[in-house]
Amino acid sequence: MTDSVTLEDVYRELKRLEEKMVTREDVEALVDSVEILSNPQTMKVLQKSDEDIKAGRVKDAASVKDLLDEL
């Protein structure tokens, strides 16, 4: 005799699988992160930015126009 499976059982199992799935957005974000972390020049710039922030070398900007006006 075979066990029967209800639609509710199938739905529950699909929901469990869905919770464990990696989305396309997750993969794209991971690829972006790897690209950034593997680029030495980008990492230098990020490190310099962190140092500037820690040293208080920051400016407030409310808009892109404010940023462009600083150039």
C-alpha positions as CSV (number, residue, x, y, z in Angstrom):
1,M,0.0,0.0,0.0
2,T,1.3,3.4,-0.9
3,D,1.1,6.5,1.3
4,S,-1.0,9.3,0.0
5,V,0.2,12.8,-0.2
6,T,-2.0,15.8,0.1
7,L,-1.7,19.1,-1.7
8,E,-1.1,20.6,1.7
9,D,1.9,18.2,2.2
10,V,3.3,19.3,-1.2
11,Y,2.7,22.9,-0.4
12,R,4.5,22.6,3.0
13,E,7.5,20.9,1.4
14,L,7.7,23.5,-1.4
15,K,7.6,26.3,1.2
16,R,10.5,24.6,3.1
17,L,12.5,24.3,-0.1
18,E,11.8,27.9,-1.0
19,E,13.2,29.1,2.4
20,K,16.5,27.4,1.6
21,M,16.7,28.5,-2.0
22,V,19.3,31.1,-3.2
23,T,17.7,33.8,-5.3
24,R,19.1,35.4,-8.4
25,E,19.5,38.6,-6.5
26,D,21.5,36.8,-3.8
27,V,23.9,35.4,-6.5
28,E,24.2,38.7,-8.2
29,A,25.0,40.4,-4.9
30,L,27.6,37.8,-4.1
31,V,29.3,38.2,-7.6
32,D,29.3,42.0,-7.1
33,S,31.0,41.5,-3.7
34,V,33.6,39.2,-5.1
35,E,34.4,41.6,-7.9
36,I,34.8,44.5,-5.4
37,L,36.9,42.5,-3.0
38,S,39.2,41.2,-5.7
39,N,39.9,44.6,-7.1
40,P,43.0,46.1,-5.3
41,Q,42.3,49.6,-6.5
42,T,38.7,49.6,-5.3
43,M,39.8,48.2,-1.9
44,K,42.4,51.0,-1.5
45,V,39.7,53.6,-2.2
46,L,37.3,51.9,0.3
47,Q,40.1,51.8,2.9
48,K,40.9,55.5,2.4
49,S,37.2,56.3,2.7
50,D,37.0,54.4,6.0
51,E,40.0,56.3,7.3
52,D,38.5,59.6,6.2
53,I,35.2,58.8,8.1
54,K,37.1,57.7,11.2
55,A,39.1,60.9,11.1
56,G,36.0,63.0,10.7
57,R,36.8,64.2,7.2
58,V,33.2,64.1,6.0
59,K,30.7,66.6,4.7
60,D,26.9,66.6,4.9
61,A,25.1,66.6,1.6
62,A,21.4,66.7,1.2
63,S,21.4,66.1,-2.6
64,V,23.5,65.1,-5.6
65,K,23.5,68.9,-6.5
66,D,25.2,69.6,-3.1
67,L,27.9,67.0,-3.9
68,L,28.4,68.3,-7.4
69,D,28.7,71.9,-6.1
70,E,31.7,70.7,-4.0
71,L,33.7,69.8,-7.2
